[in-house]
């Protein structure tokens, strides 16, 4: 893998972590939605399921 590809992967992972943290914070502020940990983990699982085929290629 080139350095550019690795940099893009790191940036996408960081972006995903920020998005999942935002979802967890949103769920924390509105507890009727879901528990924050479940929302954050679901967001991270969706990101992982999208990123794994791209990284493996």
C-alpha positions in Angstrom: 0.0 0.0 0.0 1.2 3.5 -0.7 1.5 6.2 1.9 -1.4 8.1 0.3 -3.7 5.1 0.7 -2.7 4.6 4.3 -3.3 8.3 5.0 -6.7 8.2 3.5 -7.6 5.1 5.6 -6.4 6.8 8.8 -8.5 9.9 7.9 -11.6 7.9 7.2 -11.2 6.0 10.5 -10.8 9.3 12.4 -13.8 10.7 10.6 -15.8 7.6 11.5 -14.8 7.9 15.2 -15.9 11.5 15.2 -19.3 10.6 13.6 -19.8 7.7 16.1 -18.9 9.9 19.0 -21.4 12.5 17.8 -24.1 9.8 17.6 -23.3 8.6 21.1 -23.4 12.2 22.4 -26.8 12.8 20.6 -28.2 9.7 22.2 -26.8 10.7 25.6 -28.5 14.1 25.3 -31.8 12.4 24.3 -32.0 9.2 26.3 -35.3 8.2 24.8 -33.6 7.5 21.5 -31.2 4.7 22.5 -28.4 4.0 24.9 -25.2 5.9 23.9 -23.0 2.9 23.8 -25.3 0.9 21.5 -25.6 3.8 19.1 -21.8 4.4 19.0 -21.0 0.7 18.5 -23.6 0.4 15.7 -22.2 3.4 13.9 -18.7 1.9 14.2 -19.9 -1.4 12.9 -21.5 0.2 9.9 -18.3 2.1 9.2 -16.3 -1.1 9.5 -18.6 -3.0 7.2 -18.2 -0.3 4.6 -14.4 0.1 5.0 -13.3 -3.6 5.1 -13.9 -4.3 1.4 -12.1 -1.1 0.5 -9.1 -1.8 2.7 -8.9 -5.5 1.7 -8.8 -4.5 -2.0 
